[in-house]
């Protein structure tokens, strides 16, 4: 939120939407936590090591900044998932 009035938030049927500069990123409550996150998330695990053949730190930073600019607030940093 910029705090300059260019952002508008409103609650409608349990979904929080952020409207800014002509785009909308839908927000939802995460489970029963009460935490509001974007419906689109960014998986960041491959950014942190050599497992997938190495990463470019500058590209990773650009990707995170782009996600933030688009309204992404959910970042998945899990190393692995149990089956």
Secondary structure in CASP SS format (residue, H / E / C, confidence):
PFRMAT SS
TARGET T0000
AUTHOR 0000-0000-0000
METHOD secondary structure of the structure
MODEL  1
X C 1.00
X C 1.00
X C 1.00
X C 1.00
X C 1.00
X C 1.00
X C 1.00
X E 1.00
X E 1.00
X E 1.00
X E 1.00
X E 1.00
X C 1.00
X C 1.00
X E 1.00
X E 1.00
X E 1.00
X E 1.00
X E 1.00
X E 1.00
X C 1.00
X C 1.00
X E 1.00
X E 1.00
X E 1.00
X E 1.00
X E 1.00
X E 1.00
X E 1.00
X C 1.00
X C 1.00
X C 1.00
X C 1.00
X C 1.00
X C 1.00
X E 1.00
X E 1.00
X E 1.00
X C 1.00
X C 1.00
X E 1.00
X E 1.00
X E 1.00
X C 1.00
X H 1.00
X H 1.00
X H 1.00
X H 1.00
X C 1.00
X C 1.00
X C 1.00
X C 1.00
X C 1.00
X C 1.00
X C 1.00
X C 1.00
X H 1.00
X H 1.00
X H 1.00
X H 1.00
X H 1.00
X H 1.00
X H 1.00
X H 1.00
X H 1.00
X H 1.00
X H 1.00
X H 1.00
X H 1.00
X C 1.00
X C 1.00
X C 1.00
X C 1.00
X E 1.00
X E 1.00
X E 1.00
X C 1.00
X C 1.00
X C 1.00
X C 1.00
X C 1.00
X C 1.00
X C 1.00
END
